[in-house]
Structures are given as structure tokens and as C-alpha cells.
């Protein structure tokens, strides 16, 4: 956020920076990350500079910043698929959670899942994996935030979507590939937003795409709590409400009240104020952003 909060307001800041799962990064966020009644928790970050796309595939600058809602049936499986060409962060927004099995030449690692629980995020750039809903009775809802090649041309060129490691283990009928579920019958995907990166303004003097991070945070607002107006010009973001209701007042758009599973996009936005629509019940939302690490003063 560009606007600097008044000194008197900062005097009430509480430091709340909580790790949600082992192996996550995110210690780069500011140490004044919460106001009274407002908690900002970094869930996962992916350094875009570290993302390696298979040779010949579409450049990241030509992709879209996508958000989609993913539904997995009780006890269902997400079939084996590759993230070699699609850096993504996955967040569990309703249900119990899932076990994620990622390919590795090390058999022990390949057979040891990462457990993603409700309210957490998961990311493993370049992974080839599948997943299983932990609950036999509850549907699992996930949101995926990624840099997608949607098949469109870039500067007159249509790029391949190579996934060489997946193709290799398929050709070899590698034991991991052989035992992994392949079907998509248990899963349903609903696109929400698909904004071309080329339409996002990264202001002069600020970090370009490759010097940023994909990041997810979980924001909890106590009843009646509101985040002071912040400037989103340098913060392309999506919001997804998990619990309660959230008021979003964007100076460049009509005010919105988001209920659970409600979403909004803050792309090339100006000043935005976000608050709990209830005076008594807490609200919880996920914010997904292409974050400039130089922006320390964000909530």
C-alpha cells in the first residue's frame, strides 16, 4: 500500500505473523501486519523468479492471472496432473482437507503425502501430483491461483504446453504414474477470474513481474473490524470470502458486500477499504496477490 498510515494508528499495531504449515515462506512481510481485531496470516509464497517453465512454453508475461473454484467429492481423488507449465497456489476453503502425493524419484518421498487442511495453502512449483479428499462424507472446496497459459496467442505466436517430466514417467510407466489415479470424474472446476498479465499495470519504479511473488494470505476480521483504506495500484489481488460477510469499498468501482464464496478482483485499483459487515461475527477471507516484496506496509 502506498498510503502510509498515521503514526497514531501504528501505535496500536500488533505483530501477528503466523506460519500455517511447515516449509512455507513468507517471512518477508512487515512486522506490523495486524491492527486490533484484524489478523493477517501469510499462508504461502512463490518467488516468480524461481519458477522454471519448460523450454519453448509461453512466457509468464503472456499468461493470465487466474482464479478458479475447485470442488472434490467426498472421498474423491484429483487425478494425476502436472504443474510444470503452471505455477499455482492452492487453498482449502471448505471441508476437512486433502493429502497431496507429489512425484519424486525417491520412493519414500513419493509415498509420503503433504496434508493440506482447511484454511491452509499449498504450492510446489513444477510438481506432478494427485490428491485425495481426507473426508468420506464432506465435499472439499479449493481455490487455485495461478499463472495460466489459456491457449491464446502471444505476439502472434501460439505456444506449446510441454510437460516433459509427466510425459517421461508416463512413457516409462513409472511406478508412481502407474498407481496414481487418472480420472477427473470426482472433480469439478469453475473459472472465476482470468485477467491477462499484460493488462496489469506494474508502476514505474516498482518491481516487475519476475521480481514479485505469488502470495496468499488469510485475513480474519473480528466483529465490526475494518482495515483502513489502502492503495491497490501496485497490488493486483483477488479476494475470496471463506466465512462471514465482508464489505469492499473501491474508489474505482461500486461498493460490494461479499458473502461466503463471494469474490472480487482488485486489479489496477486505487484506494480500497475492507471491513467486516457484521458487528458481532468474525469474517475470514483469502487474498491472493502478485506481491511486490518492497511493499512492507500492507495489511
N, C-alpha and C positions, 0 to 999 in steps of 0.2 A: 504494500500500500504506500502510495506516495505521501498522502496527508499524514502529518505527524501529530499524534495525539497529544493533547495538552499535558504539561508537566503534572498538573494536579490530578489528572486522570491516571497517569502512570503510577502515582503513589499508591494506588490500590491494586496494582498488578500482582498476581500470584503466579509463581512458577509452577506450571503443570506440564511436564513433557514426559509422557508415559510410554514405554515400549510395550507393544502388544504381542510380539512373538519373537522368538529368537532369530537372529540373523538379519533383522530388519535394519535399514539405515535410516537416517533422518535426524541425527544429532546436530545437523546444520541449522535447524530452526532457532529462532531467537529464544532467549531465556525468559522473556516477558510474554509468554504465549497465552496467558489467560487473564481475564478480568473476573471479578467476583461474580459467581453464578454462571460463568462461561468457561468451558474446558475445551482446549484444542489438543487432540492426541494424534500425533503422526503415526500412520499405520504402515505405509510402505513408500519408498522412493526408488526410482530407476534413473540412473545417470544416463542421459541420452548419448553422451559422448562415448560411453562404454558399449552401446548397442552395436552389434556386428550383424549386418544384413548379408545374406548370401550374395556372392558376386553376380552382377547382372540384374539384380532386382531393383525395384523402384526406389529412388532416394527418399529419405524421410521427409524432406521438404515438399515433396509432391504428394504426400499422403493426406489422410483426413484424421482429425481428432474425433474419435467415435466413442459413443456411449450406448450400450445396449443392456437390456434386462434379459436374464437367462433363468429359465425355470427347469428344475430337475425333479422328476417324480420321486415319491418315497422309495427308498432303496435303489434308486436308479443310478445309472452309470453314464458318465460323459465319455464318449468313445475316444480312442487314441487320436491325437492331433498334434500339429507342430506349431511352435511359436518362433521358429527360425526366421520367419519373414514378418512377424507381427509382435512387436514389443507391447506388453499389456500388463495391467494390474487388475486383479480380480478381487472383489469384495463380497462377503456373505452378508446379505441384508435382511433375510428372514429364514427361519429354520434352525436346525441344530448345527450343521456344518458338513464337511466332507473330507475324505482322505484323498490326497493327490499323490500319484505314483509317477515319478519322472524317470525317463531313460537315463541309464548310466552303464558304462562297460563294467563297472563294479557291481556284481550281482547283489551284494548286501545293500548297497545304496539304492539300487533299483527296486528292491523289495521292501524298503523302509519308507512309508509314506510321510508326507508333511500333512498335519491335520490343520485345516482351516475352520475356525469356529465362527459363529455369528458375531458380527461386528468387527471382524478382522479382515486384513487384506493379504494377498499372496502375489508374488511376482518372481519369475525365474526366466529372464530373457534367454531366448534361444531354446527353451525346453521343449521336449517331446513328452507328452504326458497324457494320463487319463485320470479320472476321479470317480469316487463312489460316495453317494449320499450316506451320511452316517445314520440317518433315521429311516426305519422301515415304515413309519407312519406319517411323517411330516414331509411336505414339499419343501425343497430348498430353492430360495431365490438368490441370485447372484447378479452383480453388475460388473461389466467388463469395460475398462477404459483403455483404449489402445490407439496406436498409430497404424491405421489400416490402409492397405492397398485395395481400394474398392473396384479395381479393374479399369478405372478411367485412364485416359491418355495423359501423359505429362509432356508438355512441349512437343506435342505431335507424336510421341512415342508410347506404345503400349508395352509395358514391361512384363516379363515372365514372373511367376511366383515360385521360384525354386525353393525346395526344402530338401537339400541333399542328404542330410543325416536320416531323415524319415525314409527317403527313398532307398537308402542303403540298407537300413535294418529290415525294410520290407522285402527287398530283393534277397537278402540273406536268410529271411525268415528267422531273424534273431529271436532267441527265447523270450525276450521282453515283448517284442512285437507279436509273437505267436500267442502269448497268453492274454494280451491286452484286449479289452472289449473294443469293438469297431463300430457297433451300431449307434445311430443317433436317435433311436426311437423313444428314449427316455427323456430327451431334452427338447426345449423349445426356446427359440431366440426371438426377441422383439427389439428391433432397432429403435433408438430414441433420438439421438443426435448424430450427425455426420458432417462436421464442419471442415472444409479444406484448410489445411495449414497455410496455404498460400493467401488466404483471406484474413489471416490473423496478423494484426499489426504488432510487431516487436519494435518498440520505440527506439529511435536513435540514442545511442549511449547506453542502452540496456542489452542484456545478454541475448544472443541469437538462439535459435532452436537447439543447436548442438551443445550449447553451454548451459542448458537448462536440465531440469529433471521432471519426469512424470512423478506426481506425488498424490497420495490420498491421505486425507485427514478425517478424523471423526470429531464432530463438534457437538457438545452437549450443552444445552441451554436450560438452566433452571426456570421454573415458572416466572414469567414476567421479565426475564433477562433479555437484553438486546445488545448486539455488537454495534459500537459506534460506526458511523459511516466511514467506509474505506474506499479507496480508489482502485478500480479493477482494470485500468488501462494497460497495465503490464502483467496482468494475471488472468490469462484465459482459463476459465473454470466452468465446471458443471457442478450442480448441486442435486443430490438425491436424498429425500427425506425418508428416514427409517421409522421414526417414532414421533408421535405428537404432530403439531402443526407449526409451520414457520412462515412468517411474513417476510417478503423480499421487496424492498423499495429501491428500484433502479431509476436514476435520474433520466435515463435514456429509454425507458420502457414503462408500461403500466405496472402498478403495484400488483403483487401476487400473494395469495395465501396458499401454501403448499401443504397438502395432507400426506399421509404415508404413501410412499411410492410416487409422490409428486416430484417433478424435476424442473429445473430451469437452467439456461445457459447464460454465462456472463463472459461474452466474447467481445473484445474492443469496447468494454463497458466503462462508464465513468464512476461516479460515486454511488455506492450501494450500501444500504443499511439492512441488516438482517436481525430479526428478533423472534422470540417465542410468541406465538399467537395466543397462548394460554397464560393466564396469571398464576395458575396453580400446578399444572402438569409439566413435566420436563419434555423437551423435544430433542431429537437426535438426528443429525444428518451427516452424510458423507460429502466432502468437497474434493473434487478431482481437478488437478491443475497442472499446467505446464509451468513449473515454478522456476523463477529466477533466484538462485541462491543468494544474490546480493540483497534481495528484499527480506530483511530481517524483521521488520516491524509489521508483521501480519498476524491476524487473529483468525 
